[in-house]
Amino acid sequence: MQKAIEASGISKKFVDTQALKNISFEVSEGEIFGFIGPDGAGKTTLFRIIATLLIPDEGKMEVMGFDSVSGFKELRKNIGYMPGRFSLYQDLSVEENLNFYATVFGTTVKENYDLISDIYSHIEPFRKRLAGKLSGGMKQKLALSCALIHKPGLLILDEPTTGVDAVSRSEFWGMLRKLRQHNITIILSTPYMDEAMKCDRVALIQEGHILSINQPEKIREEFSRKLFSVKAPEKYRLINALRSYPGTITAYPFGDSVHVTFKDDIYDRSVHDYLSSVGLDNVVISETRAGIEDRFLELMEKSTAPLSGGVGGGYNKAE
Amino acid sequence: MTNNPVISVKNLVKKFGSFTANDDLSFEVYEGEIFGFLGANGAGKTTAIRILSGLSEPTSGEVIVAGYNAKKQPEQIKKNIGYMCQKFSLYPDLTVKENIMLYGGIYGMKKALIKERTDLLLDRLNFREYGDRMIAVLPLGLKQKLAFSVAVFHEPRIVFLDEPTGGVDPITRRQFWEMIYETAGRGITIFVTTHYMDEAEYCDRISIMSEGKIVALDTPADLKRQYNAASVEEVFVKIARPKDLIPPAPFSRREKGE
């Protein structure tokens, strides 16, 4: 399969922050590829390098067959970039923004209308409205239309769903899936683990490192232990009790339950006995499947020193 | 969590001209409860929160927050609540201690009390070495934890959190929720708004607003049962979708809904 992106050994430093540390990955044509990681992980820096807006200190980046440094002019014609911050002209209308982007890339709205029609049709009734007066969801649709209007082979979306409500987000993902029919490769970043499952492949990224690259289902399978979901009415007491139980390795709150791993994957009567001895009865324990976030936590534990003291710190002593 | 309501809303209506942003809301939130307040953009959440925090008057209905009436005693309400939003919380060019001093001072706390509680707080967070550092140089995770601690520094009855763990790493996120549990355990009510439904899963109860009304209010587990859904996200997408996607014309800044 053709590669849309081939990155090897990319590093980038800003004054005293090492934003990216020796990052390598490949994205195949036609994939939806997600970079999942918290703020400050290096996602935006990486995307700026891919979009030729930054030059890496080290490493080689090839995008759509062009070198991101020496071939940046050609490369730019082949990508659509939607930055995290809304960057359209607020004092131009919806229509004017779209026309402007089409013209800059030497095309017309008419020529590629079929590509954006699904997305643009939602905002077309407001084509005379200034971009700055649109709601968040509509701004996002306009920005996506503008990034697509020159029919790029690669679409780069930096945190497209941050601050967008769940309904608009699910619509947005629907649009991305439709774009696949047009043979457009999509890379996107998000701090939200639940969005990983919607990508073909994801890279988990933290402090400038890629922790893992795989299909989301495979990442879940990489979780190395048996995982248990523990529920009791008093969650905070439950977490602390589980951490003090000698057989516990990790105990982290997860929605309405606590996700726990036990030494040697052993879960038996003694857990209940222990919890009961500290006054926690009615505790329900069941084995559960690890999600992306469970695996992310596990990889973080391995890449950093065990957390000490403070509030929380899911770790129960060194193993 | 106790059964004492610390927020009590009866038939709250808020209109901006002909637009009804809050359409007959009634609900209670209890002392020490972690309450998730959800809704799509434009559903009327921000309008309601502005009323609950004494920044905006209800058009009609009765709103009691921390024992004070939102129409008649908004200043009393402000003294008894805390607020933390994701985007801005602390002054980056002040030190940790200066920020705490500033917020404590704004809430009228005595200097000696501020100092005493600052020491306790820095110890509890393992933050002592950061006391004289500027906020700007702190890692994001520490900033978030500190911002929360500052929001409850004056021991408010209720703290409002806007997407409290957006963008933080999974470990910090869990430490943050543990701080929330601990705070709720002390009887402070936690009122959370968020677009991220997996944050909602951590709440004791959640409400979902759509087009100015509360269309669902229950524990996450019960809502999932009622709507036969695997996650709160699924529940939300099922019931929070507005009838049409046409938003109302934007209001002027001052009277803006959301």
Contacts between the chains, C-beta under 8 A, distances in Angstrom:
chain1	res1	chain2	res2	distance
A	37	B	169	7.6
A	38	B	140	7.3
A	38	B	167	5.9
A	38	B	168	5.5
A	38	B	169	3.9
A	38	B	170	7.7
A	38	B	172	7.5
A	39	B	140	5.5
A	39	B	167	3.9
A	39	B	168	6.9
A	40	B	139	7.4
A	40	B	140	5.4
A	41	B	169	7.8
A	122	B	245	6.0
A	125	B	246	7.1
A	133	B	250	5.2
A	135	B	41	6.1
A	135	B	42	6.4
A	135	B	247	4.6
A	135	B	250	7.8
A	136	B	41	5.5
A	137	B	41	6.1
A	137	B	245	7.7
A	138	B	247	7.2
A	162	B	166	7.3
A	162	B	167	7.4
A	163	B	195	6.8
A	164	B	41	7.6
A	164	B	195	6.6
A	165	B	39	7.6
A	165	B	40	4.4
A	165	B	41	4.8
A	165	B	195	4.8
A	165	B	240	7.7
A	166	B	40	7.4
A	166	B	195	6.1
A	166	B	196	7.7
A	166	B	197	5.5
A	166	B	233	5.7
A	166	B	236	4.9
A	166	B	237	6.0
A	166	B	240	7.1
A	167	B	40	4.9
A	167	B	236	7.2
A	167	B	237	5.9
A	167	B	240	5.6
A	167	B	241	5.2
A	167	B	242	7.6
A	168	B	40	7.3
A	168	B	41	6.9
A	169	B	195	7.7
A	170	B	237	5.3
A	191	B	166	6.9
A	191	B	167	4.5
A	191	B	168	7.7
A	192	B	196	6.2
A	192	B	198	7.8
A	193	B	170	7.0
A	193	B	198	7.5
A	194	B	196	7.8
A	194	B	197	7.7
A	194	B	198	5.5
A	194	B	233	7.0
A	206	B	169	6.4
A	235	B	181	5.8
A	236	B	178	6.9
A	236	B	181	3.7
A	236	B	182	6.0
A	236	B	184	7.8
A	236	B	185	5.5
A	239	B	178	6.5
A	239	B	181	7.5
A	252	B	174	4.8
A	253	B	174	5.5
A	253	B	177	5.1
A	253	B	178	6.4
A	253	B	181	7.3
A	253	B	202	6.8
A	254	B	201	8.0
A	255	B	198	6.5
A	255	B	201	3.1
A	255	B	202	5.8
A	255	B	220	7.2
A	256	B	201	5.9
A	256	B	202	7.3
A	256	B	220	5.8
A	256	B	221	6.1
A	293	B	170	5.3
A	296	B	170	5.0
A	297	B	170	4.8
A	297	B	171	6.3
A	297	B	174	7.8
A	300	B	169	6.7
A	300	B	170	6.6
A	300	B	171	5.6
A	301	B	171	7.9
A	307	B	171	7.0
A	309	B	126	5.7
A	310	B	125	6.5
A	310	B	126	4.1
A	310	B	175	7.3
A	311	B	124	7.1
A	311	B	125	6.4
A	311	B	126	7.9
A	311	B	145	7.2
A	311	B	175	5.5
A	311	B	178	5.9
A	311	B	179	5.5
A	311	B	182	7.3
A	312	B	174	6.0
A	312	B	175	3.4
A	312	B	178	4.2
A	312	B	179	7.5
A	313	B	171	7.9
A	313	B	175	6.8
A	314	B	171	6.8
A	314	B	174	6.1
